[in-house]
Amino acid sequence: MLGALMGAALAALLLAAGPALATHTPSESLAENICPVGPLPATDSTLAVAVGEAMPDFDLPAVGGGHVRLSDYLGKKNLVLSFVPAAWTPVCSGQWPGYNIARDIFEANDAALVGISADNIPTLYAWTRQMGGLWFPVASDFWPHGGLARKLGILRSDGTIERALFVVDKKGVIRFIGVHDINTRPDLGELIKALEAVHAAP
């Protein structure tokens, strides 16, 4: 009971803090190595899947070795896939570390999180190490380049991936899709509400 109350309180706090979290900036050491990019077209793709459809199967190499597969989570965990456009860029370098403070929310909703980018493993390895550690696995959709992103319809014309979130239930069904303006960090509150809805569903 106490755990549930604490989880609810944390969720409320994170929801209220959404705008502030969206402006979180990278640490000074990481910021020194960020590549400045100007404003980009908000979106540059057309979705190829919809809520209620099956998540395409995937098997991607992960930072630190091994692979991340859809089958790893089926029947076990709800799954959040967080796609970001590119390593060493400003918004991406704040988004993933921002999920560290929300780990309890994912766990309370029986959900796992996987970060995905079209960068190669060495690039992702160096970038995530400088972030100071992430609690979730990070996978590479580098080769065939953007293969999973292409199946989902979120591969941009320049070869990067949209800033997108997918929530997949334990049966492998897509329950939420959020394709966000590439120039801004997604609202954490929106994701929390989607996770809670999936967790509460029969």
N, C-alpha and C positions, 0 to 999 in steps of 0.2 A: 504493500500500500504506500509506504513512504517513498519507495523507489519510483512508483508511478507518479506521485505528487511532485517529486523532484524533477522527473522527466518533463512533466507538463509545465512546470515553472521555467525550466530551461528553454523549452520550446517557445513559450510566451516571450521570454527575454530576447531570444534570437529573432523572433518575428518583429518585435518592436525595434530592434537594432538594425533591421534590414538595410535602411538607407546608409547608416554609418558603415556597416560592413562592406557595402558596395564601393566605398571610397578607400578601403584599406590599401596601403601602399607596401611594396616589397621592403625587406630589410635593407639597410644601407649597403652592406656588402654585395647583396644581390643586385641592388639598383645600379651599382657601378657598371655592371655587365649587361644591362638591358639595352636592347637595340631600339632606338627611338623610331616609332612609326607614326605617320600622320593618320588623319581620319580615313577610313576605308568605307566602301559601300556596305551598308548595314547587313545585307544578306546578298548572296550571289549563287543561289542554287534553288532547286525545286524538290520538295520532299517526295520520296518514292514509297513511303510507308505511312500508315495512319494508326491512330489509337484503336485498339481492338484487334490489330493484326499481329501475327507471330513475329517475334524478333528474329531477323536473319541470323543464322548460325555464324559463329566466328571463332577463330583460334589465332590469337595474336601473341607475339613474343613480348615478354615483360622485362622491365628494368630489374636487374638483379638475378636474371635467369628464369628459366621456365616459361610457361605460356599461360595466358588467361583465355579461358574458353567459356562459352555460354553454358555448356554442359556442367561446368563446375558449380553452377548456382541453381540449376533447375531442381525443383523440389526441396530446396534447402533455404534459399534466401531470396527476398526481393532484391532487385539489382538496379542501381543507378549508374548510367554511363555518362560521364562528363567529357565531352569532346571540346578541345580547345584548338585554336588555329595554329599557333606556333610557339615553340620554346623561345625563351629569352626575349619575350615581348612584354610590354607593361601590364596590360590587363590580365593576361594569362598568369603572370608571375605573382599576382595577388589573389587570383580566384582559387587555385588549388590549396595554398596554405590556409586560406580562409575556412576550408572545410575541416581543418583540424579542430576548431572549437566546437564543431557540430557533431563530432563523432558519436556522442551519447544519443543524439537524436536518431542517427542512422541505426544504431544498435537497438534503441527502444522500438523501432519500427521493423525490426528483423531484416535490415537491409544492408547490403554490401555496396561499396562504391568502387568504380574503376575509372581511372583517368586515361584518356586516349588522345593521341596526337599523331599526325602524319610524319613527325620527325623520326629519325632513326634512333636506335638504342643508345649509341654513344652520346648523342646530343642530349637525349632525355636523361641519361645517367648523370651527366655533368650538371644539368639544370636542376634536377630534383635534389641532388646532393647539396647544391648551394641554397636551396630553399630551406634547408635545415631539417628535413625529414617530413615524410607524409605517412599517414597511417594506412593508406590504401594503395593497392598496386597501380602502377602506371604502365600502359601498354603502347606499343608502336604499330600504327597502321601504315607503315612506310612502304612495305612491299608485299604483294603488288600494290603500287602506290595508291593509298586511299581506298583500298578494296572494300572495306566495311562501310566507309563513308559514302562510297559510290552506291552501294546497295541501299543505303538509307536515303540517298538524295541530298546529302549535306556536304559534298565535295565541291569546293569553290573553283572557279575557272582558273585561278592562279595556283592550284594544287594544294592549298591549305584547306582546313576543315572549318565549317561553321562553328560558332560558339553555341553548342547545343547540349541539351540534357534529355535523356530518355530514362523513364522509369519502367522497368520490366517486372512483372509479377513472377511468382515461383513456378507458374506454368509456362513461362516464356512468352507471355502476351504483353505487348506494349500498352501501358496504362496512362502514360503522360509523355508528351513531346513538347519541349520548349526550345525553339530556335531563336536565339537572342541577337540583338544588335552586336556585331563583332567588336564594336568600339566600347562597349560597357559591360560591366560585370553583372551576371544574372542576380536577380533578387533571391536571396536564400529563403525568404519566407514562402515564396511560391513553390519552391521545391519541397519544403517541409510539409506544406498542406497536401501536396500530391502524394508524398510518402505516407502520410497519416491516412489518407483516403484508401490507398492500396492496402495498407496494413489492416484497416478496419473492415475491408470487404470480405464477404464469406468465401 
